[in-house]
Amino acid sequence: MTQIDDVKVALIAAVPRNHIIGADGDMPWYLPSDFKFFKATTMGKPMVMGRKQFETVGRPLPGRTNILVTRREGYQPDGVLVINDLDAAIDHAKQIAVADKVDEVMIIGGGEIYAATIDKADRLYITHIDAAPEGDTVFPKIDQSWVEVDRPAFEPHERDTESYYIATYERQN
């Protein structure tokens, strides 16, 4: 049985060469095959996201507990848990993961949430996009404390706007 200390914190993101992950509240690419990977990787796991990320998505994602972190008082969209403290949100997500018998909590963005959690994470699922778009939201640098442990196979979609590969990283102790 999964214990709370066994639950991993994982960031999942699509990251181009220049680390720009957003432009005016939207993604500067369209990758249907990566959406499929995202859904398969996050399904059934609690997800933590910031308010801006939630508003970009526009709705709670089905099949997963959606936990929204915001400092905005009284902000309570339907279908999500709202928690005002990031550490409390991660702790709550871990409790949900144990109850749901899953071993990961997924951090799905945006930029501020990624920056605040990369040093707390155990695993990264990164879609490395062969592009360098203009934008205003940045994913933090992946430093030497991370080692690539897997490159999952995927089927490109004819409507993917960029080429990419997916890599899974684990933190080195």
Solvent accessible surface area in square Angstrom, and as a share of the most:
residue,aa,sasa,rsa
1,M,187,0.84
2,T,31,0.18
3,Q,104,0.46
4,I,73,0.37
5,D,134,0.70
6,D,79,0.41
7,V,5,0.03
8,K,76,0.32
9,V,5,0.03
10,A,0,0.00
11,L,0,0.00
12,I,9,0.05
13,A,11,0.08
14,A,14,0.11
15,V,3,0.01
16,P,3,0.02
17,R,149,0.54
18,N,57,0.29
19,H,27,0.12
20,I,27,0.14
21,I,21,0.11
22,G,7,0.07
23,A,28,0.21
24,D,135,0.70
25,G,55,0.53
26,D,88,0.46
27,M,77,0.34
28,P,43,0.27
29,W,22,0.08
30,Y,87,0.33
31,L,1,0.00
32,P,18,0.11
33,S,9,0.06
34,D,14,0.07
35,F,85,0.35
36,K,151,0.64
37,F,31,0.13
38,F,47,0.20
39,K,108,0.46
40,A,78,0.60
41,T,18,0.10
42,T,0,0.00
43,M,76,0.34
44,G,32,0.31
45,K,35,0.15
46,P,0,0.00
47,M,0,0.00
48,V,0,0.00
49,M,2,0.01
50,G,7,0.07
51,R,48,0.17
52,K,127,0.54
53,Q,45,0.20
54,F,14,0.06
55,E,83,0.37
56,T,60,0.35
57,V,50,0.29
58,G,55,0.53
59,R,130,0.47
60,P,44,0.28
61,L,22,0.11
62,P,85,0.53
63,G,52,0.50
64,R,24,0.09
65,T,42,0.24
66,N,6,0.03
67,I,0,0.00
68,L,0,0.00
69,V,16,0.09
70,T,9,0.05
71,R,202,0.74
72,R,124,0.45
73,E,154,0.69
74,G,81,0.78
75,Y,44,0.17
76,Q,111,0.49
77,P,27,0.17
78,D,130,0.67
79,G,63,0.60
80,V,12,0.07
81,L,72,0.36
82,V,36,0.21
83,I,34,0.17
84,N,84,0.43
85,D,77,0.40
86,L,28,0.14
87,D,72,0.37
88,A,44,0.34
89,A,0,0.00
90,I,11,0.06
91,D,77,0.40
92,H,67,0.30
93,A,0,0.00
94,K,45,0.19
95,Q,100,0.45
96,I,29,0.15
97,A,0,0.00
98,V,31,0.18
99,A,78,0.60
100,D,73,0.38
101,K,154,0.65
102,V,32,0.18
103,D,77,0.40
104,E,2,0.01
105,V,0,0.00
106,M,0,0.00
107,I,0,0.00
108,I,6,0.03
109,G,0,0.00
110,G,16,0.15
111,G,11,0.10
112,E,112,0.50
113,I,19,0.10
114,Y,9,0.04
115,A,63,0.49
116,A,49,0.38
117,T,0,0.00
118,I,15,0.07
119,D,117,0.61
120,K,92,0.39
121,A,2,0.01
122,D,49,0.25
123,R,40,0.14
124,L,0,0.00
125,Y,30,0.11
126,I,0,0.00
127,T,3,0.02
128,H,40,0.18
129,I,3,0.02
130,D,83,0.43
131,A,15,0.12
132,A,54,0.42
133,P,22,0.14
134,E,157,0.70
135,G,37,0.35
136,D,94,0.49
137,T,42,0.24
138,V,80,0.46
139,F,1,0.00
140,P,27,0.17
141,K,143,0.61
142,I,43,0.22
143,D,82,0.42
144,Q,176,0.78
145,S,37,0.24
146,W,20,0.07
147,V,62,0.36
148,E,65,0.29
149,V,79,0.46
150,D,71,0.37
151,R,133,0.49
152,P,34,0.21
153,A,104,0.80
154,F,60,0.25
155,E,144,0.65
156,P,96,0.60
157,H,72,0.32
158,E,167,0.75
159,R,139,0.51
160,D,29,0.15
161,T,79,0.46
162,E,56,0.25
163,S,73,0.47
164,Y,24,0.09
165,Y,82,0.31
166,I,2,0.01
167,A,0,0.00
168,T,11,0.07
169,Y,25,0.10
170,E,50,0.22
171,R,67,0.25
172,Q,102,0.45
173,N,196,1.00
